[in-house]
Amino acid sequence: MQVEELQIIERIRNGEVNAFSHLVNKYQDVVYSIALKVLKNREDAEEMAQETFIKAYRSLSSFQGKAKFSTWLFSIAYNTCITSVRKKKFQTTSIDQVQLDDPDEEWDSFGLSSEERSRMLETALKQLPEDDYLLVVLFYYEEQSIEEICRITGLSESNAKVKLFRARKKLYTIMNDLMKKEIYSEP
């Protein structure tokens, strides 16, 4: 897949600007999710997602291909949002819906449907602090390596591993609590 992206980038660099839409279509949901989690406001997240793609397009000549394009792009998204937060220093509201894959089969013992588990995982993710949420989404849903996460967030490798471990523990605890509530609240 990275080879295909490198070919698209080369086409863009050679003047085929419409080819950039392939990259936007592929990554717009993730960039928006990152922005929404950091900014906690739909309008600001939409604006920063758009700003991310503008910055990426303008900086495409500096992309060297040493890391995956997605790593480079997510780093731009994260830094753009953090810069915006620092500039505005505003209070945020809660995140809306995030696209999620099916949760692990580990939760099957609770006897909940896939839809119920998915809904609970979404609820649990919303309860994580934004840094933990970002690490979990990047590692598990976007399949970014620890090294790539370090490039995106600026964390050291050991710090990223520790924070990801702690985030998983928090998520597990939240999920357990939610599942127990669901089971015991049924008639």
LUMLUMRO-219580 format. One record per residue: residue in one letter; chain; x, y, z of N, C-alpha, C in turn. Coordinates in steps of 0.2 Angstrom, whole numbers, plus 2048, in hexadecimal, padded with zeros to 3 digits. Example, Ala and Ser with C-alpha at 12.3 -4.5 7.8 and 13.67 -1.06 7.14 Angstrom:
BEGIN
['A' 'A' [842 7E4 827] [83E 7EA 827] [842 7F0 827]]
['S' 'A' [840 7F5 823] [844 7FB 824] [840 800 827]]
//
This chain:
BEGIN
['M' 'A' [804 7FA 800] [800 800 800] [804 806 800]]
['Q' 'A' [80A 806 803] [80E 80C 804] [811 80E 7FD]]
['V' 'A' [812 808 7F9] [815 809 7F2] [810 80D 7EE]]
['E' 'A' [80A 80B 7EF] [804 80F 7EB] [804 816 7ED]]
['E' 'A' [805 818 7F4] [805 81F 7F6] [80B 822 7F4]]
['L' 'A' [810 81F 7F3] [816 823 7F1] [815 824 7E9]]
['Q' 'A' [812 820 7E6] [811 822 7DF] [80C 827 7DE]]
['I' 'A' [807 828 7E2] [802 82D 7E2] [806 834 7E4]]
['I' 'A' [80A 833 7E9] [80E 839 7EB] [812 83C 7E5]]
['E' 'A' [815 837 7E2] [819 839 7DC] [815 83C 7D7]]
['R' 'A' [80F 83A 7D5] [80B 83D 7D0] [809 844 7D2]]
['I' 'A' [808 845 7D9] [806 84C 7DB] [80C 850 7DA]]
['R' 'A' [812 84E 7DC] [818 852 7DB] [819 854 7D4]]
['N' 'A' [817 84F 7CF] [818 851 7C8] [812 855 7C5]]
['G' 'A' [80E 858 7CA] [809 85C 7C7] [802 85A 7C7]]
['E' 'A' [801 853 7C8] [7FA 850 7C8] [7F7 851 7CF]]
['V' 'A' [7F5 858 7D0] [7F2 85A 7D7] [7EC 856 7D9]]
['N' 'A' [7E8 854 7D4] [7E1 850 7D5] [7E3 849 7D9]]
['A' 'A' [7E9 847 7D8] [7EB 840 7DB] [7EB 841 7E3]]
['F' 'A' [7EB 847 7E5] [7EB 848 7ED] [7E5 846 7F0]]
['S' 'A' [7DF 846 7EC] [7D9 844 7EE] [7D9 83D 7F0]]
['H' 'A' [7DD 838 7ED] [7DD 831 7F0] [7E0 831 7F7]]
['L' 'A' [7E5 835 7F9] [7E7 835 7FF] [7E2 838 804]]
['V' 'A' [7DF 83D 802] [7DA 840 806] [7D4 83B 808]]
['N' 'A' [7D2 838 803] [7CC 833 804] [7CE 82D 808]]
['K' 'A' [7D4 82B 808] [7D7 826 80C] [7D8 828 813]]
['Y' 'A' [7DA 82E 814] [7DC 82F 81B] [7D7 835 81F]]
['Q' 'A' [7D2 837 81B] [7CE 83C 81E] [7CA 83A 825]]
['D' 'A' [7C8 834 825] [7C4 832 82B] [7C9 832 831]]
['V' 'A' [7CF 82F 830] [7D4 82F 836] [7D6 836 838]]
['V' 'A' [7D8 83A 833] [7DA 841 835] [7D5 844 838]]
['Y' 'A' [7CF 844 836] [7C9 847 83A] [7C8 844 841]]
['S' 'A' [7C9 83E 842] [7C8 83A 848] [7CE 83D 84D]]
['I' 'A' [7D4 83E 84B] [7D9 840 84F] [7D8 847 851]]
['A' 'A' [7D5 84B 84C] [7D4 852 84D] [7CE 853 852]]
['L' 'A' [7C9 84F 851] [7C3 84F 856] [7C5 84D 85D]]
['K' 'A' [7C9 848 85E] [7CB 846 864] [7CF 84C 868]]
['V' 'A' [7D4 84F 864] [7D8 854 867] [7D4 85A 868]]
['L' 'A' [7D0 85C 864] [7CC 863 864] [7C5 862 867]]
['K' 'A' [7C2 85C 867] [7BC 85B 86A] [7B6 860 868]]
['N' 'A' [7B6 862 861] [7B2 866 85E] [7B1 865 857]]
['R' 'A' [7AB 863 854] [7AB 861 84D] [7AD 866 848]]
['E' 'A' [7AB 86C 849] [7AD 871 845] [7B5 873 844]]
['D' 'A' [7B8 873 84A] [7BF 874 84B] [7C2 86E 848]]
['A' 'A' [7C0 868 849] [7C3 862 846] [7C3 862 83F]]
['E' 'A' [7BD 864 83C] [7BC 864 835] [7C1 869 832]]
['E' 'A' [7C2 86F 835] [7C6 874 833] [7CE 871 833]]
['M' 'A' [7D0 86E 839] [7D6 86C 83A] [7D8 866 835]]
['A' 'A' [7D3 862 834] [7D4 85C 82F] [7D6 85F 828]]
['Q' 'A' [7D2 864 826] [7D3 868 820] [7DA 86B 820]]
['E' 'A' [7DC 86E 825] [7E2 872 826] [7E8 86C 825]]
['T' 'A' [7E7 867 828] [7EC 861 828] [7ED 85F 821]]
['F' 'A' [7E8 85E 81D] [7E9 85C 816] [7EC 862 812]]
['I' 'A' [7EA 868 813] [7EE 86E 810] [7F5 86E 812]]
['K' 'A' [7F7 86D 818] [7FE 86D 81A] [801 867 817]]
['A' 'A' [7FE 862 817] [801 85C 814] [803 85D 80C]]
['Y' 'A' [7FE 860 809] [7FF 861 802] [804 866 800]]
['R' 'A' [804 86B 804] [80A 870 803] [811 86E 805]]
['S' 'A' [811 869 80A] [817 866 80C] [819 85F 809]]
['L' 'A' [815 85D 804] [816 857 801] [81E 856 7FE]]
['S' 'A' [820 85C 7FC] [827 85B 7FA] [82C 859 7FF]]
['S' 'A' [82B 85B 805] [82F 859 80B] [82E 852 80D]]
['F' 'A' [829 84E 80B] [828 847 80D] [82D 843 809]]
['Q' 'A' [831 83F 80D] [837 83C 80A] [835 834 80A]]
['G' 'A' [830 832 80D] [82E 82B 80C] [832 826 811]]
['K' 'A' [835 829 816] [839 825 81B] [834 822 81F]]
['A' 'A' [82E 825 821] [829 823 825] [823 822 820]]
['K' 'A' [81E 81E 823] [818 81E 81F] [815 824 81E]]
['F' 'A' [811 825 818] [80E 82C 817] [809 82D 81D]]
['S' 'A' [805 828 81F] [800 829 824] [803 82B 82B]]
['T' 'A' [809 829 82C] [80D 82B 832] [80E 833 832]]
['W' 'A' [811 835 82C] [812 83C 82A] [80C 840 82B]]
['L' 'A' [807 83E 828] [800 841 828] [7FD 842 82F]]
['F' 'A' [7FD 83C 832] [7FA 83D 839] [7FE 841 83E]]
['S' 'A' [805 842 83D] [809 846 840] [807 84D 83F]]
['I' 'A' [806 84F 839] [804 856 837] [7FD 857 83A]]
['A' 'A' [7F8 852 83A] [7F2 853 83D] [7F2 854 844]]
['Y' 'A' [7F6 850 848] [7F7 851 84F] [7FA 858 851]]
['N' 'A' [7FF 859 84D] [803 860 84F] [7FE 866 84D]]
['T' 'A' [7FB 866 848] [7F6 86B 846] [7F1 86C 84B]]
['C' 'A' [7EE 867 84E] [7E9 867 853] [7EC 86A 85A]]
['I' 'A' [7F2 867 85C] [7F5 869 862] [7F6 871 861]]
['T' 'A' [7F9 873 85C] [7FA 87A 85B] [7F4 87E 85B]]
['S' 'A' [7EE 87C 858] [7E8 87F 859] [7E6 880 860]]
['V' 'A' [7E6 87A 864] [7E4 87A 86B] [7E8 87F 86F]]
['R' 'A' [7EF 87F 86E] [7F3 884 871] [7F1 88B 870]]
['K' 'A' [7F0 88D 869] [7EE 893 867] [7E7 896 86A]]
['K' 'A' [7E2 891 86A] [7DC 893 86C] [7DB 892 874]]
['K' 'A' [7DE 88D 877] [7DD 88B 87E] [7D5 88C 880]]
['F' 'A' [7D1 888 87C] [7CA 888 87E] [7C8 882 881]]
['Q' 'A' [7C2 882 884] [7BF 87C 888] [7BC 878 882]]
['T' 'A' [7BC 872 883] [7BA 86D 87E] [7B3 869 880]]
['T' 'A' [7B0 867 87B] [7AA 863 87C] [7AC 85B 87B]]
['S' 'A' [7A7 857 87C] [7A9 850 87B] [7A9 84E 874]]
['I' 'A' [7AD 848 872] [7AD 846 86C] [7A7 843 869]]
['D' 'A' [7A5 843 863] [7A0 83F 860] [7A2 839 85E]]
['Q' 'A' [79F 836 859] [7A0 82F 857] [7A6 82E 854]]
['V' 'A' [7AA 828 855] [7B0 826 852] [7AF 820 84F]]
['Q' 'A' [7B1 81F 849] [7B1 818 845] [7B5 813 849]]
['L' 'A' [7B2 80D 84A] [7B6 808 84E] [7B5 801 84A]]
['D' 'A' [7BA 7FD 84A] [7BA 7F6 848] [7B7 7F2 84E]]
['D' 'A' [7B6 7EC 84C] [7B3 7E7 851] [7B8 7E6 857]]
['P' 'A' [7B5 7E6 85D] [7BA 7E5 863] [7BC 7DE 863]]
['D' 'A' [7C1 7DD 867] [7C4 7D6 868] [7BF 7D1 86A]]
['E' 'A' [7C1 7CB 868] [7BC 7C5 86A] [7BD 7C4 872]]
['E' 'A' [7C2 7C7 875] [7C3 7C6 87C] [7BC 7C7 880]]
['W' 'A' [7B8 7CC 87E] [7B2 7CE 881] [7AC 7C9 880]]
['D' 'A' [7AD 7C4 87C] [7A7 7BF 87A] [7A4 7BC 880]]
['S' 'A' [7A8 7BB 885] [7A6 7B8 88B] [7A0 7BC 88F]]
['F' 'A' [79F 7C2 88D] [79A 7C6 890] [793 7C5 88D]]
['G' 'A' [793 7C1 887] [78D 7BF 883] [78A 7C5 880]]
['L' 'A' [78E 7CA 87E] [78B 7D0 87B] [78C 7D0 873]]
['S' 'A' [788 7D2 86F] [788 7D2 868] [78E 7D7 866]]
['S' 'A' [790 7D6 860] [796 7D9 85D] [794 7E1 85D]]
['E' 'A' [78E 7E2 85C] [78C 7EA 85B] [78C 7ED 862]]
['E' 'A' [78A 7E9 867] [78A 7EB 86E] [791 7EC 871]]
['R' 'A' [796 7E8 86F] [79D 7E8 871] [7A0 7EE 86D]]
['S' 'A' [79E 7EF 867] [7A1 7F5 863] [79F 7FB 866]]
['R' 'A' [799 7FC 868] [796 802 86B] [799 803 872]]
['M' 'A' [79B 7FE 876] [79E 7FF 87C] [7A5 801 87B]]
['L' 'A' [7A8 7FE 876] [7AF 800 875] [7B0 807 873]]
['E' 'A' [7AB 809 86F] [7AB 810 86D] [7AA 815 873]]
['T' 'A' [7A5 813 877] [7A4 817 87D] [7AA 817 882]]
['A' 'A' [7AE 811 882] [7B4 811 887] [7B9 815 884]]
['L' 'A' [7BA 815 87D] [7BF 819 87A] [7BE 821 87B]]
['K' 'A' [7B8 823 87B] [7B6 82A 87D] [7B8 82C 884]]
['Q' 'A' [7B8 827 888] [7BA 828 88F] [7C1 829 890]]
['L' 'A' [7C5 827 88C] [7CC 827 88D] [7CF 82F 88C]]
['P' 'A' [7D4 830 88F] [7D7 837 88E] [7D9 837 887]]
['E' 'A' [7DA 83D 884] [7DB 83E 87D] [7E2 83B 87B]]
['D' 'A' [7E7 83C 87F] [7ED 839 87D] [7ED 831 87D]]
['D' 'A' [7E9 82E 882] [7E8 827 882] [7E4 825 87C]]
['Y' 'A' [7DF 828 87A] [7DB 827 875] [7DF 827 86E]]
['L' 'A' [7E3 82C 86D] [7E7 82D 867] [7EC 827 866]]
['L' 'A' [7EF 825 86C] [7F3 81F 86B] [7F0 819 86A]]
['V' 'A' [7EA 817 86D] [7E6 811 86B] [7E4 811 864]]
['V' 'A' [7E1 817 862] [7DF 817 85B] [7E5 816 856]]
['L' 'A' [7EA 81A 857] [7F0 819 852] [7F3 812 852]]
['F' 'A' [7F3 80F 858] [7F6 808 858] [7F2 803 856]]
['Y' 'A' [7EC 803 858] [7E7 7FD 857] [7E3 7FE 851]]
['Y' 'A' [7E0 804 84F] [7DC 805 84A] [7E0 808 843]]
['E' 'A' [7E5 80B 844] [7E9 80E 83F] [7EF 80A 83E]]
['E' 'A' [7F0 805 842] [7F6 800 842] [7FD 804 841]]
['Q' 'A' [7FD 809 844] [804 80D 844] [809 809 849]]
['S' 'A' [80F 809 847] [814 806 84C] [816 80B 851]]
['I' 'A' [819 808 857] [81B 80C 85C] [81F 812 859]]
['E' 'A' [824 810 855] [828 815 852] [824 81B 84E]]
['E' 'A' [81F 819 84B] [81B 81D 847] [817 822 84C]]
['I' 'A' [815 81F 851] [811 823 856] [816 828 859]]
['C' 'A' [81C 826 85B] [821 82B 85D] [822 831 859]]
['R' 'A' [822 82F 852] [823 835 84D] [81D 839 84D]]
['I' 'A' [817 836 84E] [811 83A 84E] [810 83F 854]]
['T' 'A' [811 83B 85A] [810 83F 860] [816 842 864]]
['G' 'A' [81C 840 861] [822 843 864] [824 840 86B]]
['L' 'A' [821 83A 86D] [823 836 873] [829 832 871]]
['S' 'A' [82D 831 877] [832 82C 876] [82F 825 875]]
['E' 'A' [833 820 873] [830 819 872] [82E 816 878]]
['S' 'A' [832 817 87D] [830 814 884] [82A 817 887]]
['N' 'A' [82A 81E 886] [824 822 889] [81E 81F 885]]
['A' 'A' [81E 81F 87E] [818 81D 87A] [816 816 87C]]
['K' 'A' [81B 811 87D] [819 80A 880] [815 80A 886]]
['V' 'A' [818 80E 88B] [815 80E 892] [80E 811 891]]
['K' 'A' [80D 817 88E] [807 81A 88D] [802 816 88A]]
['L' 'A' [804 812 884] [7FF 80E 881] [7FD 808 886]]
['F' 'A' [802 805 889] [800 800 88E] [7FB 803 893]]
['R' 'A' [7FC 808 896] [7F8 80B 89B] [7F1 80D 898]]
['A' 'A' [7F1 80F 892] [7EB 811 88E] [7E7 80A 88D]]
['R' 'A' [7EA 805 88B] [7E7 7FE 88B] [7E4 7FC 891]]
['K' 'A' [7E7 7FD 897] [7E5 7FB 89D] [7DE 7FF 89F]]
['K' 'A' [7DF 806 89E] [7D9 80A 89F] [7D3 808 89B]]
['L' 'A' [7D4 806 894] [7CF 804 890] [7CC 7FE 892]]
['Y' 'A' [7D0 7F9 894] [7CE 7F3 897] [7C9 7F4 89D]]
['T' 'A' [7CB 7F8 8A1] [7C7 7F9 8A7] [7C1 7FC 8A6]]
['I' 'A' [7C1 801 8A1] [7BB 804 89F] [7B6 800 89C]]
['M' 'A' [7B9 7FB 897] [7B5 7F6 894] [7B2 7F1 899]]
['N' 'A' [7B6 7EF 89D] [7B3 7EA 8A2] [7AD 7ED 8A6]]
['D' 'A' [7AE 7F3 8A8] [7A9 7F7 8AC] [7A2 7F8 8A8]]
['L' 'A' [7A3 7FA 8A2] [79E 7FB 89D] [79A 7F4 89C]]
['M' 'A' [79E 7EF 89B] [79B 7E8 89A] [797 7E6 8A0]]
['K' 'A' [79A 7E6 8A6] [797 7E4 8AC] [790 7E8 8AD]]
['K' 'A' [790 7EF 8AC] [78A 7F3 8AC] [785 7F0 8A7]]
['E' 'A' [787 7EF 8A1] [782 7EC 89C] [77F 7E6 89E]]
['I' 'A' [783 7E1 8A1] [780 7DB 8A3] [77C 7DB 8A9]]
['Y' 'A' [77E 7DF 8AE] [77A 7DF 8B4] [774 7E4 8B3]]
['S' 'A' [774 7E8 8AE] [76E 7ED 8AD] [768 7E9 8A9]]
['E' 'A' [76A 7E4 8A6] [765 7E0 8A2] [75F 7DD 8A6]]
['P' 'A' [759 7DD 8A4] [754 7DB 8A8] [754 7D3 8A9]]
//
